């Protein structure tokens, strides 16, 4: 991620999808874009799972897999 800058994750409530991955290295990043709907998604892969960040009708939705 050197070309994109530094990402820092601060402690948050355990209910948030990123909480289980604090301190882990991001192993992969996958981006999706749908030109018809304008929907965007970013999926981050950690050793212990994945977190998907997507927009829908202006709302940010986070989910973990």
Beta strands, then each sheet from edge to edge (+ up, - down):
strand 1: 28-33
strand 2: 40-46
strand 3: 49-56
strand 4: 59-64
sheet 1: 1+ 2- 3+ 4-
end
